[in-house]
Amino acid sequence: MVRLPGGGGPPTGTDFVNLVDDQIGVPYVFGGDTPSGFDCSGLVKWAADKLGLTNFPRTSEEQWGAVQRISVNELQPGDLIFLNFPGEVSPGHVVIYAGGDSIVQAPSTGQLVQRDTVSRISDLGGTIVGYGRIPGLDYSGEKTGWGGKGPPSSGGQPGALGGFFGTIEKALNFSFWPLGVPNVSQSTSDIAQSIAAVALPLVKLAEALDWFMHPSHWIRLFAGVGGGILVFGGIWQMSHAGEGA
């Protein structure tokens, strides 16, 4: 039972999920934000309006700017997951998190509003941009986190493995999936750039150490330092030559 404004308390994340669940089967319509047809952000906007959150913006890009940013581990039913696919302006897609690995979304032309899974979107090439909470939804008394069902697929978010390999993921900014293989949802160029950013300082350090390992370089270094000392000493001696007269 959805608690609409004036129905005995502020709207909750579960109220939001119940509203969009009621629209399952409605056709996708680009630019649509009514039960005659929805696009992804139109479904979110319609449900927010129904719960009295009429200031929430319309497009996925604007919604990404309006939400309270949260981590993947803070997701609760009613929160939003923002994604993009190749060729889209990020974030070009938004879905409603419904608990566990479940989401509600209006996918694309020719499809219907439907329950789906985060992991399937990642398998199809969608990259998770981030997670957000709609201002005005109440989560007191709601189930926290994953409700024991486990988190959805990371969609290429670094640090998903945790521990030693999670630390490496965060340092290189890409995800291992399976272990030792970069996540397919990130582009090869992104992975190459991340690795290069870490590798370049190491290469410079190796080159410097290699330079110091050659005896001829040490001779040049000492000769240069020694010559500098002699020149400085000569200048100092000349500048003080007349002081004792």
N, C-alpha and C positions, 0 to 999 in steps of 0.2 A: 504494500500500500504506500504510494508516494505521498509524502507530506508536502503539500503545496503551501505557499506563503499564507500565514495566518492559521495553519493547521496544527498548532501546538508545539512549535519549536523551530529552530533554524534548520534549513535543509542540510542533509548529510551526503557523504559520498555514496552511500548505498541508495539514497533517494535518486541520485543522479544516474546510477547504473540502472535502476528500475525503470526510469523514464526512457533511456535509450534502448533498453531491452524490449520495451513495448513497441518500438519502431522496427524491430527485426522483420524483414520481408519487404520493407519499403524500397522502391527502386532508387538506384544512384542517379542523380541529376546534377550535372555540373552547375554550380551556383545556387543549388537548391537548399532551402532552409525551412521547409514545411513538410508535414506528413505526406504531401503529394510526391516528394522526392528530395533527397538530401545529398550533398557532397560531404566530405569528411568533416570539415570545420563547420558546415551548416548544421550538422547533427549536434555538434557540441554547443553551438550558439543557441539553437532551438531549446535544448534541454536546460541550459543556463537561464534563458529567458523564462521558461516555465517555472523555475524555482525562484524567480524574482531577482536573479543576478543579471539585470538588463544592461549593465555597463560593460559586461564582458564582450570583447571585440569579436569580429566576424571571421577573419581569415586565419589560417594556421600560423602565418608569420606574425600577425598581430597578437594572436593568442599566446604564442611563445614568449612574446615580450611582456605579456600581462600576468602570467602565472608566477606563483612562488616556486622558485627552482628547488628541487629536492633530489636526493640521490636515489639510485635504484633500490637500495635497501629500505628506503622510507615509503615506497609506493604502497598506497592503500586503494581499495575500490573507489572509483570516482576520480582518481588522478588521471592525468593525461600523459601519453607517451608520444613524443614528436619524432618523426622519421623523415628521411628523404630517400629518393630513388635516383639513379643516374639521370642527369639532365634536368632535375628539378632545382628550384631555388630553395635552399635549406632554411627551415624545415617545410617541405612541401606537403606533408601528410601528418595527420593527427588521429590518434585512436584513444578510446576510453578504456582504462585498465579496470578489469572486473574481478580481479583476484586470481591467485595461482598463475598459470600461464595464459589466462583467458583475457580476451579483449572484446570490445564491441566496436565495429567500424563500418563506415560507408566506403567500400574499397575503390571502385572505379566504374567507368561507363560499362553498362551491360550486366552489372552485378547488383546485389541487394544488400541492404543493411544486414549485418550478420555477426554472429559470435565467431571468433577466430582465435588463433594463438599467436603470441609474440614470436615464438620460435619459427613458425611457418613464414611469417613476414621476413625474418632474417634469412631464412633459406632461399627466399625468392629474390634476395639482393637488396632488401631495404636496410638502411643504416640508421640506427637509433641516434638521434641528435641529443636528446635529453628528456628529462622528466619534470612535470610541473603540477602544481596544485592550484585549483581555481579559488581565488579569494572569495570568502563568503560561505564556503562549505564547512560544515562542522564535523569534526572527527572524534569528538569526545564520546566515549562509549562504543566506538567502532572497533572492529578487529584491527590490530596493528600489524604492519609489515605484511608478511606472506600468508599468515594464518596457517602456518605449518605445511603449506603445499610446495614451498620452494620457489625461488625466483625464476622469472622468465629468462630466455636466452639473452645473453649480453648484447647480441647484435654487433659485436666487434668493440665493445667498450673495454678499454685497457684495465687490467687489474682484476679481471673476472676470476682468475684461478686462485688468487690469494697466495700467501707464503712467498717462497723464493721466486717462483716463476711469475707470480703477480707483481713482485717488485720489478722484475725485468720488463714485464709488459708495460708498467707505468713509465719506466725509464725510456723505453723505445717507442711508447705510445702506439702499440698495436697488440692484438690479442692472439695467443696461441690456441688453435683449435683445428684438429686435435693437438696434443702436446707437441710443441716444436714446429707447428705449421701455422703461419699467419692466417687469421680469420678471413674468409673469402669475401666478406662484406666490405672490407677495406680495399681500396685500389692499390695496385702494385706500386704506382708512383708515390702514394702516401707512405707506404711501408718503406720504400727505398729512401725517401727523404728523411724519415724518422731515424733509420739506421745510419744514414750519412751524417746526420747531426750529432750522433753519438760517436761515430767512428772517426770523424775528421780530427778532433782534438787528440785522439789516441795515435793517429798516424803522425801528427806533428810532434808528439812526444817521442815516438819511436825514432823519427828522423833526427831529433835533437840528441837522443842517447846514442844513436849510431855515429853521429858526428864526433861526439866526445870519445868514442871507442878507438878512433884512429890516432896513433902516436904523432903523426905529422901535424895534426890539428892542435895537439897539446903544445908542440914546439912553437907553432905559429902564435898560439895564445900567449905563452910565456914570453916569447920574443916581443910581441906587441905590448904586453904589460910592462916588461922590463924596459923597452924603449921609451914608453911613456913616462916611467919613473925617472929615467935619465934626463929626458928633456925637461921635465918639471923641476928636477933638482938643479939643472944648469940654469934655468930661468931664475929660480929662487936665489941661487948663489950670485948671479949677476946683479940682481936687484938689491942685494945686501952688501955688495963688494965695497962700497964707499963708506959704510957705516962705521968701520973701525978706524978710519983715517982722522 
